[in-house]
């Protein structure tokens, strides 16, 4: 009975997160991210269930579904963040939009030593000027 209660609680939380509208995000960015995370969890759970079938005792490997759903949430969230926003604040057509910034890696090569390092960049403000 306890796993059923957990499943109901997780599904209720997922439904609430995907149906809420975001007042602070531009173009419902947060809603899109949660929707992508939810779909990632569903697809990951299905893949985990499919992999569980190929084991000798599938009943002993029910955690494959949980691991698949958890990795699906992470991948779905990353995909949603990557496709939804480019900067924290954007100025477009005279309106300021607040959203999640996209974090991108950059490879920086030092000309003097020839060493390369990876730096992470997130744009805070983006706008067009006429």
Buried (B, 14 or more C-beta within 10 A) or exposed (E): EEEEEEEEEEEEEBEEBBEEEBEEBBEBBBBBBBBBBBBBBBBBBBBBBEBBEEEEEEEEBEEBBEBBBBBBBEBBBBBBBBEBBBBBBBBEEEEEBBBBBBEEEEEEEEEEEEEEEEEEEEBEEBEEEE
